[in-house]
Each structure stands twice: as structure tokens, then as C-alpha cells.
């Protein structure tokens, strides 16, 4: 039964990941460094963040992803340096990526900056395909491959007010996954990000955000998000994604700590069965050094 479930998940995610959309998180309005390391310059004091995403809750082998990021700032240089880590699990496959980045901000007006970032690291694919059915020649041997990656990011921003960025966080240098039965696609992915913060009086704030992701073999994916805050402590919002996905978001901030939660679903899809639905849960944690509690 376990093998059948794994094969069903592989078949379903083959359509989801290859034909529809890449895997991105919905809390990009608060956790941006994983998408574009140049945006770490918006938090020059430094920050550590973690985010976990779980799809199809209740089924073993369903898509699960974790993002981790941390950086420190060098105010005299107007720069930041840090690391991004990503781990995804899909049925019998594991994908791990880690990279270090350096970002530098350049003042272009009295209150606006251009930020540039470079990152380099590796990707490791662990595909245990023999677990599906070792006696079936349709499934190939296990795959364990490592490849180098580089990337870049650019952003125009005004601290505390707005940002617009473009990034290519993963530029593959080899042939990772080529010829394997992998459900992952290692084409280069481009991210366009934007966000702003509007004050609605002394006690309320509004933070719209945008994320557009493009890869050569996938349709572009667009996310639009709106968060409303009471002071700088609590916020509620809604995220709308291409292909009909909706997500409700909540965010809490206190003394430099941040906790976020989102629940994503597609109202047009029926549950796959009694144990397996189309909902996705995300939990995010952050800590900003210096105790800063800015919403942007």
C-alpha cells in the first residue's frame, strides 16, 4: 500500500511541479532573502529565519519543503553576508541546496538604494527510486548527484517604504537530474519581487507584496498579497496565486521575534480522498538582531 501511495504522489506531483508551477512559499512578504538575497539589505542589523511548508497533510511522502536563511550586516560597508539553505522532500526524492551570498547597497538618491548580490553553493539530489519496486525494470537505480550553483540578485529599495527586485538564485552549472526519473526540474528560475508599506494613521499599516516566478518550461506563476497590521504587532492577510490558489496569513511580531502562519488551498479542487486534501500549511519563524520590529 505504501508503494502505491508513493507512486500516486509521484504521478500527481509530476503534473503539479512540471506542468503548472514551481515550489515557492506564500510568506515571501516577510521572508524575502530566500527569494532574493539582495533584499537582506533591508535588514542591515542581521536576521535569522526559518520556514516549513507541508502539502497534502496526512499522506506519507507528500511534498515538504524547508527554507533557512541567516545574515549579518556590515554598516560601514553598506553590505550583508549570509547563507540560504533549502531542503525539499517528495516521495522517494530529497533535494538539498546550500549557498553563501554577499550583498552590497549603493545609494542613488537621498533615501533610495540599489542592492546587488552574488551567491554560490551546491545542490544535492538523492533519489531512492528502487524503494518503489526493486523488481520492476521500469524504475531505475538510486540517484545521488551533486552540482554547483551560482546566482545573483538586484533590488531598488527605500528602507521602511518599498522595494523592487529581480533575482536568479539558482543558475545550474551542470546536468543535475538529467536522465533521472526525478519529479524536480532544474531549469533556471527567475523571481520578480516587489513590496511596500503604507501607514494608515498611527496604529495601522498596509503591506502589499508581489512575487512572479518564471522558468523556461513552466507557465509564469504570480502571487499577490495584502497584509493589514495593528501597530507593529499583529497582522492578517490574503494571498492569491495563479491557477486559483488562495491563502490566509497571520503574522505576530514582538521584540525582534516574528511568527507567521499561512493556510493555502484551491477552492476549485476536491479532496483527493478522505485522508488527503489539497491544503498546504506553512509556519515561519524569524529573529532580527537589534530588536528591530519593522514591518518591511
ChimeraX commands (.cxc) that place a marker at each C-alpha (Angstrom):
marker #1 position 0.00,0.00,0.00 radius 0.5
marker #1 position 2.87,2.35,0.82 radius 0.5
marker #1 position 4.40,1.81,-2.62 radius 0.5
marker #1 position 1.07,2.54,-4.29 radius 0.5
marker #1 position 0.71,5.80,-2.35 radius 0.5
marker #1 position 4.24,6.84,-3.29 radius 0.5
marker #1 position 3.56,6.14,-6.95 radius 0.5
marker #1 position 0.30,8.13,-6.81 radius 0.5
marker #1 position 2.14,11.07,-5.22 radius 0.5
marker #1 position 4.84,10.93,-7.88 radius 0.5
marker #1 position 2.24,10.94,-10.64 radius 0.5
marker #1 position 0.30,13.82,-9.09 radius 0.5
marker #1 position 3.33,15.97,-8.43 radius 0.5
marker #1 position 4.70,15.30,-11.90 radius 0.5
marker #1 position 1.77,17.37,-13.16 radius 0.5
marker #1 position 1.89,19.89,-10.35 radius 0.5
marker #1 position 5.61,20.66,-10.47 radius 0.5
marker #1 position 6.35,20.24,-14.18 radius 0.5
marker #1 position 3.19,21.42,-15.90 radius 0.5
marker #1 position 1.90,24.10,-13.56 radius 0.5
marker #1 position 4.13,25.88,-11.12 radius 0.5
marker #1 position 7.44,25.88,-9.23 radius 0.5
marker #1 position 7.57,25.40,-5.50 radius 0.5
marker #1 position 7.58,28.75,-3.69 radius 0.5
marker #1 position 6.34,29.86,-0.28 radius 0.5
marker #1 position 3.46,32.22,0.48 radius 0.5
marker #1 position 5.21,34.17,3.26 radius 0.5
marker #1 position 7.51,35.98,0.81 radius 0.5
marker #1 position 6.24,39.34,2.10 radius 0.5
marker #1 position 8.07,38.73,5.38 radius 0.5
marker #1 position 10.78,36.22,4.38 radius 0.5
marker #1 position 12.36,37.57,1.21 radius 0.5
marker #1 position 16.05,36.66,1.44 radius 0.5
marker #1 position 15.46,33.09,0.24 radius 0.5
marker #1 position 13.97,34.51,-2.98 radius 0.5
marker #1 position 16.39,37.40,-3.48 radius 0.5
marker #1 position 19.50,37.72,-1.25 radius 0.5
marker #1 position 19.87,41.39,-2.24 radius 0.5
marker #1 position 16.78,42.11,-0.12 radius 0.5
marker #1 position 18.77,41.20,3.00 radius 0.5
marker #1 position 19.99,44.81,2.76 radius 0.5
marker #1 position 16.57,45.94,4.03 radius 0.5
marker #1 position 17.58,44.45,7.41 radius 0.5
marker #1 position 21.20,45.56,7.90 radius 0.5
marker #1 position 21.22,44.62,11.59 radius 0.5
marker #1 position 21.07,40.93,10.64 radius 0.5
marker #1 position 18.40,38.26,10.77 radius 0.5
marker #1 position 17.82,34.52,11.13 radius 0.5
marker #1 position 14.68,32.95,9.64 radius 0.5
marker #1 position 13.17,29.52,9.09 radius 0.5
marker #1 position 10.10,28.40,7.17 radius 0.5
marker #1 position 8.47,24.98,6.74 radius 0.5
marker #1 position 5.83,24.07,4.16 radius 0.5
marker #1 position 3.74,20.88,4.12 radius 0.5
marker #1 position 1.34,19.91,1.34 radius 0.5
marker #1 position -1.33,17.16,1.34 radius 0.5
marker #1 position -1.27,16.74,5.11 radius 0.5
marker #1 position -1.87,13.16,6.26 radius 0.5
marker #1 position -0.02,11.31,3.50 radius 0.5
marker #1 position 3.49,9.94,3.92 radius 0.5
marker #1 position 5.79,11.15,1.17 radius 0.5
marker #1 position 3.72,14.26,0.33 radius 0.5
marker #1 position 5.70,17.36,-0.73 radius 0.5
marker #1 position 7.52,19.01,2.17 radius 0.5
marker #1 position 9.95,21.92,1.99 radius 0.5
marker #1 position 12.13,23.84,4.46 radius 0.5
marker #1 position 13.90,27.15,3.93 radius 0.5
marker #1 position 16.53,28.56,6.27 radius 0.5
marker #1 position 18.32,31.88,5.98 radius 0.5
marker #1 position 20.67,33.94,8.07 radius 0.5
marker #1 position 22.79,37.02,7.50 radius 0.5
marker #1 position 24.79,39.67,9.30 radius 0.5
marker #1 position 25.32,43.28,8.32 radius 0.5
marker #1 position 28.38,45.45,7.86 radius 0.5
marker #1 position 27.06,49.00,8.23 radius 0.5
marker #1 position 30.31,50.78,7.39 radius 0.5
marker #1 position 30.47,48.88,4.11 radius 0.5
marker #1 position 26.73,49.07,3.43 radius 0.5
marker #1 position 26.69,45.31,2.87 radius 0.5
marker #1 position 25.44,41.99,4.21 radius 0.5
marker #1 position 26.69,38.41,4.06 radius 0.5
marker #1 position 24.87,35.21,4.87 radius 0.5
marker #1 position 23.65,31.77,3.87 radius 0.5
marker #1 position 20.50,30.26,2.38 radius 0.5
marker #1 position 19.56,26.61,2.89 radius 0.5
marker #1 position 16.71,24.73,1.25 radius 0.5
marker #1 position 15.57,21.12,1.66 radius 0.5
marker #1 position 12.67,19.51,-0.21 radius 0.5
marker #1 position 11.22,16.04,0.11 radius 0.5
marker #1 position 8.91,14.47,-2.45 radius 0.5
marker #1 position 8.05,10.78,-2.09 radius 0.5
marker #1 position 11.39,8.96,-2.54 radius 0.5
marker #1 position 13.36,12.07,-3.55 radius 0.5
marker #1 position 15.34,14.54,-1.46 radius 0.5
marker #1 position 16.78,17.81,-2.74 radius 0.5
marker #1 position 19.17,19.85,-0.61 radius 0.5
marker #1 position 20.66,23.20,-1.60 radius 0.5
marker #1 position 23.00,25.48,0.33 radius 0.5
marker #1 position 24.67,28.69,-0.77 radius 0.5
marker #1 position 26.54,31.64,0.70 radius 0.5
marker #1 position 25.82,35.18,-0.50 radius 0.5
marker #1 position 27.24,38.68,-0.32 radius 0.5
marker #1 position 25.14,41.79,-0.97 radius 0.5
marker #1 position 26.18,45.42,-1.36 radius 0.5
marker #1 position 23.97,48.52,-1.32 radius 0.5
marker #1 position 24.73,51.69,-3.29 radius 0.5
marker #1 position 22.97,54.99,-2.56 radius 0.5
marker #1 position 21.37,56.53,-5.67 radius 0.5
marker #1 position 19.44,59.37,-4.01 radius 0.5
marker #1 position 18.91,60.86,-0.57 radius 0.5
marker #1 position 16.74,57.93,0.56 radius 0.5
marker #1 position 16.95,55.26,-2.19 radius 0.5
marker #1 position 19.45,52.50,-2.87 radius 0.5
marker #1 position 20.38,49.84,-5.42 radius 0.5
marker #1 position 21.39,46.49,-3.97 radius 0.5
marker #1 position 23.39,43.78,-5.73 radius 0.5
marker #1 position 24.03,40.24,-4.52 radius 0.5
marker #1 position 26.04,37.20,-5.61 radius 0.5
marker #1 position 25.66,33.68,-4.25 radius 0.5
marker #1 position 27.41,30.36,-4.77 radius 0.5
marker #1 position 26.83,26.88,-3.38 radius 0.5
marker #1 position 25.73,23.37,-4.27 radius 0.5
marker #1 position 22.67,21.20,-4.91 radius 0.5
marker #1 position 22.42,17.55,-3.87 radius 0.5
marker #1 position 19.78,15.19,-5.29 radius 0.5
marker #1 position 19.05,11.91,-3.52 radius 0.5
marker #1 position 16.54,9.80,-5.46 radius 0.5
marker #1 position 15.78,6.40,-3.93 radius 0.5
marker #1 position 13.74,5.06,-6.83 radius 0.5
marker #1 position 14.45,1.43,-6.04 radius 0.5
marker #1 position 12.18,1.76,-2.99 radius 0.5
marker #1 position 9.16,1.96,-5.30 radius 0.5
marker #1 position 9.60,-1.58,-6.62 radius 0.5
marker #1 position 13.11,-3.07,-6.85 radius 0.5
marker #1 position 11.85,-5.87,-9.09 radius 0.5
marker #1 position 10.25,-3.58,-11.68 radius 0.5
marker #1 position 12.65,-2.63,-14.53 radius 0.5
marker #1 position 10.55,0.49,-15.16 radius 0.5
marker #1 position 12.25,2.10,-12.16 radius 0.5
marker #1 position 15.93,2.88,-12.44 radius 0.5
marker #1 position 18.62,2.59,-9.81 radius 0.5
marker #1 position 19.00,5.09,-7.00 radius 0.5
marker #1 position 20.42,8.50,-7.94 radius 0.5
marker #1 position 22.80,10.54,-5.81 radius 0.5
marker #1 position 24.24,13.57,-7.59 radius 0.5
marker #1 position 25.84,16.87,-6.57 radius 0.5
marker #1 position 26.19,20.01,-8.67 radius 0.5
marker #1 position 27.45,23.56,-8.17 radius 0.5
marker #1 position 25.13,26.55,-8.42 radius 0.5
marker #1 position 25.64,30.30,-8.63 radius 0.5
marker #1 position 23.14,33.13,-8.66 radius 0.5
marker #1 position 22.60,36.86,-8.46 radius 0.5
marker #1 position 20.04,39.41,-7.34 radius 0.5
marker #1 position 19.37,43.10,-7.82 radius 0.5
marker #1 position 16.94,45.38,-5.98 radius 0.5
marker #1 position 15.93,49.01,-5.79 radius 0.5
marker #1 position 14.67,49.93,-2.34 radius 0.5
marker #1 position 13.90,52.63,0.18 radius 0.5
marker #1 position 14.26,51.32,3.75 radius 0.5
marker #1 position 10.93,51.08,5.51 radius 0.5
marker #1 position 8.95,52.14,2.43 radius 0.5
marker #1 position 9.28,49.91,-0.67 radius 0.5
marker #1 position 11.43,47.53,-2.72 radius 0.5
marker #1 position 11.50,46.04,-6.24 radius 0.5
marker #1 position 13.85,43.18,-7.05 radius 0.5
marker #1 position 14.85,40.66,-9.73 radius 0.5
marker #1 position 16.83,37.51,-8.98 radius 0.5
marker #1 position 18.18,34.27,-10.38 radius 0.5
marker #1 position 19.08,32.41,-7.17 radius 0.5
marker #1 position 19.90,29.13,-8.94 radius 0.5
marker #1 position 21.94,29.05,-12.14 radius 0.5
marker #1 position 22.81,25.40,-12.70 radius 0.5
marker #1 position 26.36,24.75,-13.89 radius 0.5
marker #1 position 25.99,21.04,-14.67 radius 0.5
marker #1 position 23.46,18.34,-15.53 radius 0.5
marker #1 position 21.91,17.56,-12.15 radius 0.5
marker #1 position 18.90,15.26,-12.56 radius 0.5
marker #1 position 19.28,14.87,-16.32 radius 0.5
marker #1 position 18.28,11.34,-17.33 radius 0.5
marker #1 position 16.80,10.52,-13.91 radius 0.5
marker #1 position 13.16,9.79,-13.16 radius 0.5
marker #1 position 13.12,12.90,-10.98 radius 0.5
marker #1 position 9.98,14.96,-10.44 radius 0.5
marker #1 position 12.17,18.03,-9.94 radius 0.5
marker #1 position 13.04,20.32,-12.79 radius 0.5
marker #1 position 16.36,22.12,-12.61 radius 0.5
marker #1 position 15.75,24.81,-15.21 radius 0.5
marker #1 position 16.82,28.29,-14.15 radius 0.5
marker #1 position 14.09,30.16,-12.29 radius 0.5
marker #1 position 13.69,33.94,-12.24 radius 0.5
marker #1 position 11.90,35.83,-9.47 radius 0.5
marker #1 position 10.42,39.33,-9.62 radius 0.5
marker #1 position 9.57,40.70,-6.19 radius 0.5
marker #1 position 8.00,43.93,-5.01 radius 0.5
marker #1 position 6.50,45.27,-1.82 radius 0.5
marker #1 position 5.62,48.46,0.03 radius 0.5
marker #1 position 4.44,49.66,3.42 radius 0.5
marker #1 position 1.70,52.27,3.84 radius 0.5
marker #1 position 0.84,53.81,7.19 radius 0.5
marker #1 position -2.89,54.13,7.84 radius 0.5
marker #1 position -2.78,56.51,10.74 radius 0.5
marker #1 position -0.74,55.99,13.88 radius 0.5
marker #1 position -1.90,52.45,14.71 radius 0.5
marker #1 position -2.48,50.64,11.39 radius 0.5
marker #1 position -0.40,49.56,8.42 radius 0.5
marker #1 position -0.94,48.03,4.98 radius 0.5
marker #1 position 1.73,45.90,3.27 radius 0.5
marker #1 position 1.06,44.71,-0.31 radius 0.5
marker #1 position 3.56,42.28,-1.88 radius 0.5
marker #1 position 4.11,40.66,-5.27 radius 0.5
marker #1 position 6.07,37.59,-6.39 radius 0.5
marker #1 position 6.30,36.47,-10.03 radius 0.5
marker #1 position 8.29,33.32,-10.85 radius 0.5
marker #1 position 9.29,32.24,-14.35 radius 0.5
marker #1 position 11.10,29.21,-15.73 radius 0.5
marker #1 position 11.56,28.25,-19.37 radius 0.5
marker #1 position 9.42,25.12,-19.21 radius 0.5
marker #1 position 6.67,26.40,-16.87 radius 0.5
marker #1 position 3.89,28.89,-17.11 radius 0.5
marker #1 position 4.67,32.07,-15.14 radius 0.5
marker #1 position 3.36,31.97,-11.59 radius 0.5
marker #1 position 2.13,35.18,-9.96 radius 0.5
marker #1 position 1.30,35.79,-6.30 radius 0.5
marker #1 position -0.39,38.94,-4.99 radius 0.5
marker #1 position -0.62,39.50,-1.26 radius 0.5
marker #1 position -2.18,42.08,1.08 radius 0.5
marker #1 position -1.46,42.26,4.82 radius 0.5
marker #1 position -3.15,44.60,7.31 radius 0.5
marker #1 position -1.42,45.29,10.64 radius 0.5
marker #1 position -2.46,46.63,14.01 radius 0.5
marker #1 position 0.53,48.60,15.19 radius 0.5
marker #1 position 3.67,46.54,14.50 radius 0.5
marker #1 position 2.49,43.51,16.45 radius 0.5
marker #1 position -0.27,41.61,14.64 radius 0.5
marker #1 position -1.31,41.27,11.00 radius 0.5
marker #1 position -3.82,39.37,8.90 radius 0.5
marker #1 position -3.82,38.99,5.14 radius 0.5
marker #1 position -4.77,37.16,1.97 radius 0.5
marker #1 position -2.61,35.72,-0.79 radius 0.5
marker #1 position -3.92,34.95,-4.29 radius 0.5
marker #1 position -1.86,32.72,-6.58 radius 0.5
marker #1 position -2.15,31.89,-10.26 radius 0.5
marker #1 position -4.28,28.82,-11.08 radius 0.5
marker #1 position -6.76,29.62,-8.30 radius 0.5
marker #1 position -4.84,29.02,-5.06 radius 0.5
marker #1 position -5.83,31.14,-2.06 radius 0.5
marker #1 position -4.07,31.52,1.28 radius 0.5
marker #1 position -4.91,33.16,4.56 radius 0.5
marker #1 position -1.97,34.56,6.54 radius 0.5
marker #1 position -1.32,35.67,10.10 radius 0.5
marker #1 position 1.79,37.35,11.47 radius 0.5
marker #1 position 2.89,38.20,15.02 radius 0.5
marker #1 position 5.89,40.38,15.95 radius 0.5
marker #1 position 7.34,41.15,19.36 radius 0.5
marker #1 position 10.79,42.29,20.44 radius 0.5
marker #1 position 12.60,41.29,17.26 radius 0.5
marker #1 position 10.83,37.92,17.05 radius 0.5
marker #1 position 8.37,37.11,14.29 radius 0.5
marker #1 position 5.98,34.18,13.86 radius 0.5
marker #1 position 3.98,33.62,10.69 radius 0.5
marker #1 position 1.38,31.07,9.58 radius 0.5
marker #1 position -0.41,30.53,6.29 radius 0.5
marker #1 position -3.07,28.09,5.14 radius 0.5
marker #1 position -3.26,27.64,1.37 radius 0.5
marker #1 position -5.90,25.78,-0.62 radius 0.5
marker #1 position -7.58,25.71,-4.01 radius 0.5
marker #1 position -11.38,26.10,-3.73 radius 0.5
marker #1 position -11.82,24.59,-7.19 radius 0.5
marker #1 position -10.21,21.26,-6.28 radius 0.5
marker #1 position -11.90,18.39,-4.50 radius 0.5
marker #1 position -10.07,16.50,-1.74 radius 0.5
marker #1 position -8.08,13.61,-3.20 radius 0.5
marker #1 position -9.60,11.23,-0.66 radius 0.5
marker #1 position -10.69,11.15,2.99 radius 0.5
marker #1 position -7.11,11.28,4.27 radius 0.5
marker #1 position -5.56,13.50,1.62 radius 0.5
marker #1 position -6.77,17.03,0.82 radius 0.5
marker #1 position -5.39,19.88,-1.25 radius 0.5
marker #1 position -4.46,22.14,1.67 radius 0.5
marker #1 position -0.95,23.39,2.45 radius 0.5
marker #1 position 0.36,24.66,5.78 radius 0.5
marker #1 position 3.33,26.98,6.35 radius 0.5
marker #1 position 4.97,28.08,9.57 radius 0.5
marker #1 position 7.66,30.76,9.61 radius 0.5
marker #1 position 9.98,31.94,12.41 radius 0.5
marker #1 position 12.26,34.99,12.43 radius 0.5
marker #1 position 14.60,36.83,14.72 radius 0.5
marker #1 position 16.03,40.23,13.87 radius 0.5
marker #1 position 19.18,41.28,15.68 radius 0.5
marker #1 position 18.99,44.62,17.42 radius 0.5
marker #1 position 15.36,44.07,18.42 radius 0.5
marker #1 position 14.01,45.86,15.34 radius 0.5
marker #1 position 10.35,45.24,14.59 radius 0.5
marker #1 position 9.78,46.96,11.25 radius 0.5
marker #1 position 7.00,45.53,9.07 radius 0.5
marker #1 position 9.04,45.85,5.86 radius 0.5
marker link #1:1,2 radius 0.2
marker link #1:2,3 radius 0.2
marker link #1:3,4 radius 0.2
marker link #1:4,5 radius 0.2
marker link #1:5,6 radius 0.2
marker link #1:6,7 radius 0.2
marker link #1:7,8 radius 0.2
marker link #1:8,9 radius 0.2
marker link #1:9,10 radius 0.2
marker link #1:10,11 radius 0.2
marker link #1:11,12 radius 0.2
marker link #1:12,13 radius 0.2
marker link #1:13,14 radius 0.2
marker link #1:14,15 radius 0.2
marker link #1:15,16 radius 0.2
marker link #1:16,17 radius 0.2
marker link #1:17,18 radius 0.2
marker link #1:18,19 radius 0.2
marker link #1:19,20 radius 0.2
marker link #1:20,21 radius 0.2
marker link #1:21,22 radius 0.2
marker link #1:22,23 radius 0.2
marker link #1:23,24 radius 0.2
marker link #1:24,25 radius 0.2
marker link #1:25,26 radius 0.2
marker link #1:26,27 radius 0.2
marker link #1:27,28 radius 0.2
marker link #1:28,29 radius 0.2
marker link #1:29,30 radius 0.2
marker link #1:30,31 radius 0.2
marker link #1:31,32 radius 0.2
marker link #1:32,33 radius 0.2
marker link #1:33,34 radius 0.2
marker link #1:34,35 radius 0.2
marker link #1:35,36 radius 0.2
marker link #1:36,37 radius 0.2
marker link #1:37,38 radius 0.2
marker link #1:38,39 radius 0.2
marker link #1:39,40 radius 0.2
marker link #1:40,41 radius 0.2
marker link #1:41,42 radius 0.2
marker link #1:42,43 radius 0.2
marker link #1:43,44 radius 0.2
marker link #1:44,45 radius 0.2
marker link #1:45,46 radius 0.2
marker link #1:46,47 radius 0.2
marker link #1:47,48 radius 0.2
marker link #1:48,49 radius 0.2
marker link #1:49,50 radius 0.2
marker link #1:50,51 radius 0.2
marker link #1:51,52 radius 0.2
marker link #1:52,53 radius 0.2
marker link #1:53,54 radius 0.2
marker link #1:54,55 radius 0.2
marker link #1:55,56 radius 0.2
marker link #1:56,57 radius 0.2
marker link #1:57,58 radius 0.2
marker link #1:58,59 radius 0.2
marker link #1:59,60 radius 0.2
marker link #1:60,61 radius 0.2
marker link #1:61,62 radius 0.2
marker link #1:62,63 radius 0.2
marker link #1:63,64 radius 0.2
marker link #1:64,65 radius 0.2
marker link #1:65,66 radius 0.2
marker link #1:66,67 radius 0.2
marker link #1:67,68 radius 0.2
marker link #1:68,69 radius 0.2
marker link #1:69,70 radius 0.2
marker link #1:70,71 radius 0.2
marker link #1:71,72 radius 0.2
marker link #1:72,73 radius 0.2
marker link #1:73,74 radius 0.2
marker link #1:74,75 radius 0.2
marker link #1:75,76 radius 0.2
marker link #1:76,77 radius 0.2
marker link #1:77,78 radius 0.2
marker link #1:78,79 radius 0.2
marker link #1:79,80 radius 0.2
marker link #1:80,81 radius 0.2
marker link #1:81,82 radius 0.2
marker link #1:82,83 radius 0.2
marker link #1:83,84 radius 0.2
marker link #1:84,85 radius 0.2
marker link #1:85,86 radius 0.2
marker link #1:86,87 radius 0.2
marker link #1:87,88 radius 0.2
marker link #1:88,89 radius 0.2
marker link #1:89,90 radius 0.2
marker link #1:90,91 radius 0.2
marker link #1:91,92 radius 0.2
marker link #1:92,93 radius 0.2
marker link #1:93,94 radius 0.2
marker link #1:94,95 radius 0.2
marker link #1:95,96 radius 0.2
marker link #1:96,97 radius 0.2
marker link #1:97,98 radius 0.2
marker link #1:98,99 radius 0.2
marker link #1:99,100 radius 0.2
marker link #1:100,101 radius 0.2
marker link #1:101,102 radius 0.2
marker link #1:102,103 radius 0.2
marker link #1:103,104 radius 0.2
marker link #1:104,105 radius 0.2
marker link #1:105,106 radius 0.2
marker link #1:106,107 radius 0.2
marker link #1:107,108 radius 0.2
marker link #1:108,109 radius 0.2
marker link #1:109,110 radius 0.2
marker link #1:110,111 radius 0.2
marker link #1:111,112 radius 0.2
marker link #1:112,113 radius 0.2
marker link #1:113,114 radius 0.2
marker link #1:114,115 radius 0.2
marker link #1:115,116 radius 0.2
marker link #1:116,117 radius 0.2
marker link #1:117,118 radius 0.2
marker link #1:118,119 radius 0.2
marker link #1:119,120 radius 0.2
marker link #1:120,121 radius 0.2
marker link #1:121,122 radius 0.2
marker link #1:122,123 radius 0.2
marker link #1:123,124 radius 0.2
marker link #1:124,125 radius 0.2
marker link #1:125,126 radius 0.2
marker link #1:126,127 radius 0.2
marker link #1:127,128 radius 0.2
marker link #1:128,129 radius 0.2
marker link #1:129,130 radius 0.2
marker link #1:130,131 radius 0.2
marker link #1:131,132 radius 0.2
marker link #1:132,133 radius 0.2
marker link #1:133,134 radius 0.2
marker link #1:134,135 radius 0.2
marker link #1:135,136 radius 0.2
marker link #1:136,137 radius 0.2
marker link #1:137,138 radius 0.2
marker link #1:138,139 radius 0.2
marker link #1:139,140 radius 0.2
marker link #1:140,141 radius 0.2
marker link #1:141,142 radius 0.2
marker link #1:142,143 radius 0.2
marker link #1:143,144 radius 0.2
marker link #1:144,145 radius 0.2
marker link #1:145,146 radius 0.2
marker link #1:146,147 radius 0.2
marker link #1:147,148 radius 0.2
marker link #1:148,149 radius 0.2
marker link #1:149,150 radius 0.2
marker link #1:150,151 radius 0.2
marker link #1:151,152 radius 0.2
marker link #1:152,153 radius 0.2
marker link #1:153,154 radius 0.2
marker link #1:154,155 radius 0.2
marker link #1:155,156 radius 0.2
marker link #1:156,157 radius 0.2
marker link #1:157,158 radius 0.2
marker link #1:158,159 radius 0.2
marker link #1:159,160 radius 0.2
marker link #1:160,161 radius 0.2
marker link #1:161,162 radius 0.2
marker link #1:162,163 radius 0.2
marker link #1:163,164 radius 0.2
marker link #1:164,165 radius 0.2
marker link #1:165,166 radius 0.2
marker link #1:166,167 radius 0.2
marker link #1:167,168 radius 0.2
marker link #1:168,169 radius 0.2
marker link #1:169,170 radius 0.2
marker link #1:170,171 radius 0.2
marker link #1:171,172 radius 0.2
marker link #1:172,173 radius 0.2
marker link #1:173,174 radius 0.2
marker link #1:174,175 radius 0.2
marker link #1:175,176 radius 0.2
marker link #1:176,177 radius 0.2
marker link #1:177,178 radius 0.2
marker link #1:178,179 radius 0.2
marker link #1:179,180 radius 0.2
marker link #1:180,181 radius 0.2
marker link #1:181,182 radius 0.2
marker link #1:182,183 radius 0.2
marker link #1:183,184 radius 0.2
marker link #1:184,185 radius 0.2
marker link #1:185,186 radius 0.2
marker link #1:186,187 radius 0.2
marker link #1:187,188 radius 0.2
marker link #1:188,189 radius 0.2
marker link #1:189,190 radius 0.2
marker link #1:190,191 radius 0.2
marker link #1:191,192 radius 0.2
marker link #1:192,193 radius 0.2
marker link #1:193,194 radius 0.2
marker link #1:194,195 radius 0.2
marker link #1:195,196 radius 0.2
marker link #1:196,197 radius 0.2
marker link #1:197,198 radius 0.2
marker link #1:198,199 radius 0.2
marker link #1:199,200 radius 0.2
marker link #1:200,201 radius 0.2
marker link #1:201,202 radius 0.2
marker link #1:202,203 radius 0.2
marker link #1:203,204 radius 0.2
marker link #1:204,205 radius 0.2
marker link #1:205,206 radius 0.2
marker link #1:206,207 radius 0.2
marker link #1:207,208 radius 0.2
marker link #1:208,209 radius 0.2
marker link #1:209,210 radius 0.2
marker link #1:210,211 radius 0.2
marker link #1:211,212 radius 0.2
marker link #1:212,213 radius 0.2
marker link #1:213,214 radius 0.2
marker link #1:214,215 radius 0.2
marker link #1:215,216 radius 0.2
marker link #1:216,217 radius 0.2
marker link #1:217,218 radius 0.2
marker link #1:218,219 radius 0.2
marker link #1:219,220 radius 0.2
marker link #1:220,221 radius 0.2
marker link #1:221,222 radius 0.2
marker link #1:222,223 radius 0.2
marker link #1:223,224 radius 0.2
marker link #1:224,225 radius 0.2
marker link #1:225,226 radius 0.2
marker link #1:226,227 radius 0.2
marker link #1:227,228 radius 0.2
marker link #1:228,229 radius 0.2
marker link #1:229,230 radius 0.2
marker link #1:230,231 radius 0.2
marker link #1:231,232 radius 0.2
marker link #1:232,233 radius 0.2
marker link #1:233,234 radius 0.2
marker link #1:234,235 radius 0.2
marker link #1:235,236 radius 0.2
marker link #1:236,237 radius 0.2
marker link #1:237,238 radius 0.2
marker link #1:238,239 radius 0.2
marker link #1:239,240 radius 0.2
marker link #1:240,241 radius 0.2
marker link #1:241,242 radius 0.2
marker link #1:242,243 radius 0.2
marker link #1:243,244 radius 0.2
marker link #1:244,245 radius 0.2
marker link #1:245,246 radius 0.2
marker link #1:246,247 radius 0.2
marker link #1:247,248 radius 0.2
marker link #1:248,249 radius 0.2
marker link #1:249,250 radius 0.2
marker link #1:250,251 radius 0.2
marker link #1:251,252 radius 0.2
marker link #1:252,253 radius 0.2
marker link #1:253,254 radius 0.2
marker link #1:254,255 radius 0.2
marker link #1:255,256 radius 0.2
marker link #1:256,257 radius 0.2
marker link #1:257,258 radius 0.2
marker link #1:258,259 radius 0.2
marker link #1:259,260 radius 0.2
marker link #1:260,261 radius 0.2
marker link #1:261,262 radius 0.2
marker link #1:262,263 radius 0.2
marker link #1:263,264 radius 0.2
marker link #1:264,265 radius 0.2
marker link #1:265,266 radius 0.2
marker link #1:266,267 radius 0.2
marker link #1:267,268 radius 0.2
marker link #1:268,269 radius 0.2
marker link #1:269,270 radius 0.2
marker link #1:270,271 radius 0.2
marker link #1:271,272 radius 0.2
marker link #1:272,273 radius 0.2
marker link #1:273,274 radius 0.2
marker link #1:274,275 radius 0.2
marker link #1:275,276 radius 0.2
marker link #1:276,277 radius 0.2
marker link #1:277,278 radius 0.2
marker link #1:278,279 radius 0.2
marker link #1:279,280 radius 0.2
marker link #1:280,281 radius 0.2
marker link #1:281,282 radius 0.2
marker link #1:282,283 radius 0.2
marker link #1:283,284 radius 0.2
marker link #1:284,285 radius 0.2
marker link #1:285,286 radius 0.2
marker link #1:286,287 radius 0.2
marker link #1:287,288 radius 0.2
marker link #1:288,289 radius 0.2
marker link #1:289,290 radius 0.2
marker link #1:290,291 radius 0.2
marker link #1:291,292 radius 0.2
marker link #1:292,293 radius 0.2
marker link #1:293,294 radius 0.2
marker link #1:294,295 radius 0.2
marker link #1:295,296 radius 0.2
view
